[in-house]
Amino acid sequence: MLNELRGRNLAHVGCTLGLTLGLLLGLVAALVIVVVWQNASATNWATVAWFGLTFALGIVGYWAGGKVSRRLWGEEMNARSREEPL
């Protein structure tokens, strides 16, 4: 499986996984906030929690995927980018 991914940037894969996890965890956090507070401001805080977790985990996934890509085949990717002009 690792050979199929060789040479690809895993930042986009990490971003997708992070966004998916953020959407799910954000929804759970929003539901907990609404159930615990049960007032008008709970909806606002639940929305902030949902968006915050979604964007934060998406950014963390993008960063982590980029780090994994460089760690797995960083020198190979750098050599290839020097050979192929844009």
N, C-alpha and C positions, 0 to 999 in steps of 0.2 A: 504494500500500500504506500509506503514511503517513497518508492520509486515513481509511482504515479504522480505524486505531488512535487517531485524534484523540479526545482527551477521556478516554482510558482510562489507568488507572494501570499502568505497565509494571513495577512492582516485583514483581508476582506472576509475570509472564513471566520476569523476571530470576531470581527465586527458583527457578522450575522448571528453568531452564537451569543454574543454579548447582548445584542438587541432583543433576541428571543427570550433570553433569560431575564433581561430587564423588564420586558413586557409582562412576563408571568409573575415575577417577584413584585413588581410594582402594583400589579392588580391585587395580589394577596395583601400587600401592605395597605393599599387603598381601602380594601374591604375591612381590614382590621381597624383602621382609623375611623371609618364611618360607623362601624358597630360599637366601638368603644366610646366615641364622643357623642354621637347621636344629636348633633345640633347643626345649625346652618353653616357654621364655619368649617365643619368637618369635611364637607364636600370640597371646599377650596384646598384644605390641607391634603386631602386624599389625591386631588389632581396634581398638586405639587410633588407629592411623594411618587406618584406613578411616572410623571415625566422625568423627575430627577433620577430615579433608578434606571429608567430606560436609557436616557442619554449617558449617564455615568457608566453603566455596564457596557454600553456600545463603545464608548471611548476606551475603556479598559481592555475590551476584547480586541479592538483595532491595534492598540499598543502592544498587547501580549502576542498577537499573531505576527506582528512585524518583528518583534524580538525573537520569536521562535524561528521565523524564516531566516533571519541573519545568523542565528546560532547553528541551524542545521546545515545551511549551504551558503553562508555569507560570502566567502572568498570566491566561490564559483559564480555567484550572481554579480559580484563586482567586476570580475574578469569579463563576463559576457556583456555587461553594460558598456565597458570600455571598447569592445570590439564592434558593437552595433551602434552606429550614429543614428540620432533621431531624425 
